[in-house]
Amino acid sequence: MELLVASAIGVLTAAGIYLVLRQRTFPVIVGMTLISYAVNVFLFASGRLVVNMPPVLRDGVDSYTDPLPQALVLTAIVIAFGMTAVIVLMSLGSFISGRTDRIDLSPKQDASE
């Protein structure tokens, strides 16, 4: 189980870094989203992967799962959604004003198009 989760984190991170290094805004946004998913899975996995254990101590329960990573992941999902919306609006405004979604244009290249 740990090998599967670690492999998923590695694949998400590698794909996210690859997409962040692209020269268009949409792949950069998708890459940032994949990296945030990788961080969320890492945070969730840091709380020990256990099955059928309660998150809160009750009478007669000897062991429990840690609820803190779950709360951190829920908070991170909300923050990542808000930041993704902001980045999408910024890239849409840049596309509308510049008529292209490339992020590496110099002023000389911009004038020729």
N, CA and C atoms as a LAMMPS dump frame, in Angstrom:
ITEM: TIMESTEP
0
ITEM: NUMBER OF ATOMS
339
ITEM: BOX BOUNDS ff ff ff
-5.0000000000000000e+02 5.0000000000000000e+02
-5.0000000000000000e+02 5.0000000000000000e+02
-5.0000000000000000e+02 5.0000000000000000e+02
ITEM: ATOMS id mol type element x y z
1 1 1 N 0.821 -1.191 0
2 1 2 C 0 0 0
3 1 3 C 0.867 1.258 0
4 2 1 N 1.92 1.247 0.826
5 2 2 C 2.789 2.418 0.89
6 2 3 C 3.513 2.654 -0.429
7 3 1 N 3.905 1.556 -1.097
8 3 2 C 4.582 1.687 -2.388
9 3 3 C 3.649 2.294 -3.441
10 4 1 N 2.387 1.902 -3.409
11 4 2 C 1.41 2.442 -4.35
12 4 3 C 1.188 3.94 -4.115
13 5 1 N 1.053 4.342 -2.858
14 5 2 C 0.835 5.752 -2.54
15 5 3 C 2.074 6.569 -2.89
16 6 1 N 3.259 6.055 -2.562
17 6 2 C 4.495 6.767 -2.886
18 6 3 C 4.671 6.896 -4.4
19 7 1 N 4.316 5.856 -5.147
20 7 2 C 4.402 5.93 -6.605
21 7 3 C 3.411 6.945 -7.171
22 8 1 N 2.217 6.987 -6.605
23 8 2 C 1.22 7.965 -7.066
24 8 3 C 1.698 9.387 -6.795
25 9 1 N 2.288 9.612 -5.64
26 9 2 C 2.816 10.942 -5.32
27 9 3 C 3.932 11.313 -6.296
28 10 1 N 4.818 10.373 -6.583
29 10 2 C 5.914 10.625 -7.515
30 10 3 C 5.429 10.919 -8.922
31 11 1 N 4.446 10.16 -9.397
32 11 2 C 3.917 10.373 -10.748
33 11 3 C 3.201 11.721 -10.836
34 12 1 N 2.397 12.057 -9.834
35 12 2 C 1.714 13.349 -9.834
36 12 3 C 2.71 14.506 -9.811
37 13 1 N 3.749 14.377 -9.001
38 13 2 C 4.759 15.432 -8.923
39 13 3 C 5.521 15.569 -10.24
40 14 1 N 5.922 14.445 -10.825
41 14 2 C 6.675 14.492 -12.083
42 14 3 C 5.825 15.085 -13.211
43 15 1 N 4.58 14.661 -13.305
44 15 2 C 3.707 15.204 -14.35
45 15 3 C 3.441 16.687 -14.113
46 16 1 N 3.272 17.077 -12.856
47 16 2 C 3.046 18.481 -12.538
48 16 3 C 4.238 19.353 -12.883
49 17 1 N 5.443 18.886 -12.562
50 17 2 C 6.646 19.66 -12.887
51 17 3 C 6.825 19.763 -14.397
52 18 1 N 6.547 18.663 -15.112
53 18 2 C 6.653 18.698 -16.575
54 18 3 C 5.699 19.738 -17.163
55 19 1 N 4.465 19.758 -16.659
56 19 2 C 3.49 20.7 -17.199
57 19 3 C 3.777 22.139 -16.789
58 20 1 N 4.338 22.352 -15.609
59 20 2 C 4.675 23.706 -15.177
60 20 3 C 5.761 24.3 -16.07
61 21 1 N 6.626 23.467 -16.612
62 21 2 C 7.721 23.944 -17.457
63 21 3 C 7.312 24.173 -18.912
64 22 1 N 6.038 23.995 -19.228
65 22 2 C 5.554 24.261 -20.586
66 22 3 C 5.483 25.759 -20.836
67 23 1 N 5.245 26.165 -22.085
68 23 2 C 5.256 27.574 -22.442
69 23 3 C 3.863 28.153 -22.666
70 24 1 N 2.851 27.452 -22.284
71 24 2 C 1.476 27.945 -22.404
72 24 3 C 0.861 28.011 -21.016
73 25 1 N -0.145 28.848 -20.843
74 25 2 C -0.695 29.043 -19.506
75 25 3 C -1.567 27.882 -19.037
76 26 1 N -2.345 27.265 -19.921
77 26 2 C -3.223 26.186 -19.475
78 26 3 C -2.448 24.984 -18.926
79 27 1 N -1.391 24.497 -19.601
80 27 2 C -0.629 23.411 -18.988
81 27 3 C 0.024 23.8 -17.665
82 28 1 N 0.403 25.062 -17.516
83 28 2 C 0.974 25.506 -16.244
84 28 3 C -0.071 25.41 -15.138
85 29 1 N -1.3 25.799 -15.428
86 29 2 C -2.374 25.712 -14.435
87 29 3 C -2.649 24.26 -14.068
88 30 1 N -2.717 23.382 -15.049
89 30 2 C -2.948 21.959 -14.786
90 30 3 C -1.779 21.37 -13.996
91 31 1 N -0.554 21.774 -14.318
92 31 2 C 0.613 21.29 -13.582
93 31 3 C 0.602 21.726 -12.133
94 32 1 N 0.216 22.98 -11.877
95 32 2 C 0.113 23.442 -10.491
96 32 3 C -0.966 22.672 -9.736
97 33 1 N -2.048 22.332 -10.423
98 33 2 C -3.104 21.549 -9.798
99 33 3 C -2.614 20.145 -9.458
100 34 1 N -1.859 19.525 -10.37
101 34 2 C -1.324 18.187 -10.092
102 34 3 C -0.344 18.21 -8.926
103 35 1 N 0.472 19.25 -8.838
104 35 2 C 1.402 19.358 -7.714
105 35 3 C 0.631 19.526 -6.406
106 36 1 N -0.442 20.304 -6.431
107 36 2 C -1.234 20.452 -5.202
108 36 3 C -1.913 19.13 -4.834
109 37 1 N -2.34 18.341 -5.824
110 37 2 C -2.887 17.015 -5.531
111 37 3 C -1.82 16.121 -4.895
112 38 1 N -0.598 16.19 -5.405
113 38 2 C 0.487 15.38 -4.84
114 38 3 C 0.754 15.771 -3.392
115 39 1 N 0.741 17.059 -3.105
116 39 2 C 0.945 17.514 -1.725
117 39 3 C -0.201 17.045 -0.837
118 40 1 N -1.43 17.082 -1.342
119 40 2 C -2.574 16.622 -0.561
120 40 3 C -2.472 15.132 -0.246
121 41 1 N -2.092 14.321 -1.22
122 41 2 C -1.942 12.887 -0.979
123 41 3 C -0.803 12.64 0.016
124 42 1 N 0.288 13.416 -0.094
125 42 2 C 1.388 13.278 0.852
126 42 3 C 0.94 13.623 2.27
127 43 1 N 0.198 14.721 2.427
128 43 2 C -0.303 15.091 3.753
129 43 3 C -1.246 14.031 4.309
130 44 1 N -2.104 13.505 3.454
131 44 2 C -3.038 12.473 3.901
132 44 3 C -2.304 11.2 4.313
133 45 1 N -1.275 10.835 3.556
134 45 2 C -0.524 9.618 3.861
135 45 3 C 0.354 9.792 5.095
136 46 1 N 0.659 11.015 5.462
137 46 2 C 1.51 11.231 6.637
138 46 3 C 0.788 10.89 7.936
139 47 1 N -0.515 10.732 7.905
140 47 2 C -1.282 10.395 9.093
141 47 3 C -1.456 8.903 9.285
142 48 1 N -0.609 8.097 8.756
143 48 2 C -0.667 6.639 8.812
144 48 3 C -1.907 6.117 8.109
145 49 1 N -1.72 5.254 7.169
146 49 2 C -2.822 4.661 6.425
147 49 3 C -3.365 3.473 7.207
148 50 1 N -4.475 3.66 7.879
149 50 2 C -5.105 2.592 8.646
150 50 3 C -6.553 2.462 8.198
151 51 1 N -7.096 1.253 8.386
152 51 2 C -8.456 0.964 7.948
153 51 3 C -9.287 0.564 9.166
154 52 1 N -10.537 0.997 9.182
155 52 2 C -11.513 0.633 10.213
156 52 3 C -11.094 1.046 11.616
157 53 1 N -10.484 2.203 11.753
158 53 2 C -10.175 2.743 13.073
159 53 3 C -10.863 4.097 13.214
160 54 1 N -11.422 4.377 14.369
161 54 2 C -12.137 5.651 14.539
162 54 3 C -11.175 6.825 14.622
163 55 1 N -11.608 8.023 14.158
164 55 2 C -10.741 9.193 14.236
165 55 3 C -10.746 9.855 15.606
166 56 1 N -11.659 9.462 16.493
167 56 2 C -11.767 10.066 17.82
168 56 3 C -11.786 8.946 18.855
169 57 1 N -11.124 9.179 19.985
170 57 2 C -11.118 8.183 21.056
171 57 3 C -12.521 8.015 21.642
172 58 1 N -12.891 6.767 21.835
173 58 2 C -14.159 6.423 22.474
174 58 3 C -13.89 5.383 23.551
175 59 1 N -14.893 5.061 24.312
176 59 2 C -14.73 4.028 25.331
177 59 3 C -14.473 2.677 24.674
178 60 1 N -13.466 1.978 25.136
179 60 2 C -13.155 0.654 24.619
180 60 3 C -12.3 0.658 23.364
181 61 1 N -11.809 1.793 22.94
182 61 2 C -10.979 1.869 21.733
183 61 3 C -9.536 2.085 22.165
184 62 1 N -8.656 1.19 21.744
185 62 2 C -7.246 1.293 22.116
186 62 3 C -6.441 2.14 21.142
187 63 1 N -6.75 2.038 19.861
188 63 2 C -5.992 2.798 18.859
189 63 3 C -6.967 3.551 17.962
190 64 1 N -6.495 4.626 17.403
191 64 2 C -7.317 5.465 16.547
192 64 3 C -6.446 6.061 15.461
193 65 1 N -7.083 6.597 14.44
194 65 2 C -6.357 7.257 13.362
195 65 3 C -6.28 8.753 13.656
196 66 1 N -5.261 9.386 13.164
197 66 2 C -5.037 10.802 13.437
198 66 3 C -5.922 11.655 12.532
199 67 1 N -6.807 12.502 13.075
200 67 2 C -7.684 13.317 12.236
201 67 3 C -7.019 14.59 11.706
202 68 1 N -5.841 14.953 12.203
203 68 2 C -5.207 16.2 11.783
204 68 3 C -4.845 16.218 10.296
205 69 1 N -4.221 15.169 9.723
206 69 2 C -3.936 15.21 8.281
207 69 3 C -5.196 15.342 7.422
208 70 1 N -6.297 14.755 7.869
209 70 2 C -7.54 14.878 7.112
210 70 3 C -8.03 16.323 7.121
211 71 1 N -7.921 16.979 8.255
212 71 2 C -8.32 18.389 8.338
213 71 3 C -7.397 19.267 7.501
214 72 1 N -6.103 18.973 7.51
215 72 2 C -5.154 19.735 6.696
216 72 3 C -5.442 19.576 5.209
217 73 1 N -5.774 18.367 4.789
218 73 2 C -6.065 18.123 3.374
219 73 3 C -7.343 18.839 2.961
220 74 1 N -8.364 18.812 3.794
221 74 2 C -9.591 19.531 3.453
222 74 3 C -9.336 21.027 3.322
223 75 1 N -8.541 21.574 4.218
224 75 2 C -8.2 22.991 4.134
225 75 3 C -7.385 23.274 2.881
226 76 1 N -6.436 22.406 2.564
227 76 2 C -5.602 22.599 1.375
228 76 3 C -6.416 22.504 0.089
229 77 1 N -7.425 21.657 0.063
230 77 2 C -8.274 21.545 -1.128
231 77 3 C -9.023 22.847 -1.368
232 78 1 N -9.564 23.432 -0.313
233 78 2 C -10.301 24.687 -0.45
234 78 3 C -9.373 25.812 -0.905
235 79 1 N -8.191 25.903 -0.315
236 79 2 C -7.239 26.946 -0.691
237 79 3 C -6.777 26.753 -2.134
238 80 1 N -6.488 25.509 -2.531
239 80 2 C -6.04 25.24 -3.898
240 80 3 C -7.128 25.579 -4.907
241 81 1 N -8.383 25.305 -4.578
242 81 2 C -9.473 25.652 -5.492
243 81 3 C -9.566 27.163 -5.677
244 82 1 N -9.469 27.896 -4.598
245 82 2 C -9.513 29.359 -4.697
246 82 3 C -8.35 29.917 -5.491
247 83 1 N -7.153 29.41 -5.25
248 83 2 C -5.984 29.9 -5.983
249 83 3 C -6.043 29.51 -7.456
250 84 1 N -6.576 28.339 -7.758
251 84 2 C -6.728 27.943 -9.159
252 84 3 C -7.702 28.879 -9.876
253 85 1 N -8.779 29.245 -9.205
254 85 2 C -9.728 30.185 -9.812
255 85 3 C -9.063 31.537 -10.08
256 86 1 N -8.247 32.013 -9.146
257 86 2 C -7.554 33.288 -9.335
258 86 3 C -6.576 33.2 -10.5
259 87 1 N -5.824 32.117 -10.582
260 87 2 C -4.834 31.964 -11.653
261 87 3 C -5.525 31.832 -13.014
262 88 1 N -6.656 31.13 -13.068
263 88 2 C -7.389 31.006 -14.331
264 88 3 C -7.876 32.375 -14.795
265 89 1 N -8.393 33.186 -13.874
266 89 2 C -8.856 34.518 -14.259
267 89 3 C -7.696 35.408 -14.698
268 90 1 N -6.547 35.301 -14.038
269 90 2 C -5.384 36.09 -14.448
270 90 3 C -4.9 35.673 -15.833
271 91 1 N -4.864 34.364 -16.095
272 91 2 C -4.412 33.914 -17.412
273 91 3 C -5.44 34.259 -18.494
274 92 1 N -6.716 34.235 -18.16
275 92 2 C -7.735 34.633 -19.123
276 92 3 C -7.608 36.118 -19.451
277 93 1 N -7.365 36.943 -18.446
278 93 2 C -7.143 38.369 -18.705
279 93 3 C -5.906 38.611 -19.538
280 94 1 N -4.847 37.848 -19.291
281 94 2 C -3.626 37.972 -20.081
282 94 3 C -3.87 37.538 -21.526
283 95 1 N -4.649 36.478 -21.714
284 95 2 C -4.953 36.021 -23.068
285 95 3 C -5.792 37.044 -23.824
286 96 1 N -6.757 37.629 -23.152
287 96 2 C -7.618 38.605 -23.815
288 96 3 C -6.833 39.856 -24.199
289 97 1 N -5.932 40.297 -23.319
290 97 2 C -5.174 41.518 -23.629
291 97 3 C -4.023 41.273 -24.594
292 98 1 N -3.424 40.102 -24.573
293 98 2 C -2.262 39.842 -25.416
294 98 3 C -2.534 38.996 -26.636
295 99 1 N -3.723 38.426 -26.771
296 99 2 C -4.127 37.596 -27.904
297 99 3 C -3.304 36.318 -28.061
298 100 1 N -2.581 35.923 -27.02
299 100 2 C -1.845 34.66 -27.031
300 100 3 C -1.719 34.169 -25.602
301 101 1 N -1.529 32.86 -25.453
302 101 2 C -1.38 32.328 -24.105
303 101 3 C 0.049 31.856 -23.822
304 102 1 N 0.972 32.241 -24.659
305 102 2 C 2.378 31.912 -24.412
306 102 3 C 2.912 32.796 -23.292
307 103 1 N 3.801 32.237 -22.489
308 103 2 C 4.294 32.987 -21.334
309 103 3 C 5.738 33.432 -21.49
310 104 1 N 6.34 33.169 -22.629
311 104 2 C 7.758 33.496 -22.792
312 104 3 C 8.025 34.516 -23.895
313 105 1 N 7.056 35.325 -24.229
314 105 2 C 7.232 36.287 -25.321
315 105 3 C 8.048 37.496 -24.842
316 106 1 N 9.019 37.867 -25.638
317 106 2 C 9.731 39.114 -25.373
318 106 3 C 9.024 40.223 -26.139
319 107 1 N 9.308 41.492 -25.834
320 107 2 C 8.629 42.593 -26.548
321 107 3 C 8.866 42.548 -28.061
322 108 1 N 10.055 42.099 -28.489
323 108 2 C 10.353 42.031 -29.922
324 108 3 C 9.469 40.979 -30.595
325 109 1 N 9.279 39.822 -29.974
326 109 2 C 8.427 38.789 -30.543
327 109 3 C 6.969 39.222 -30.513
328 110 1 N 6.573 39.944 -29.478
329 110 2 C 5.188 40.374 -29.332
330 110 3 C 4.794 41.36 -30.438
331 111 1 N 5.709 42.228 -30.847
332 111 2 C 5.428 43.228 -31.87
333 111 3 C 5.309 42.576 -33.261
334 112 1 N 5.99 41.439 -33.47
335 112 2 C 5.97 40.82 -34.798
336 112 3 C 4.676 40.062 -35.058
337 113 1 N 3.911 39.731 -34.033
338 113 2 C 2.683 38.948 -34.239
339 113 3 C 1.487 39.782 -34.474
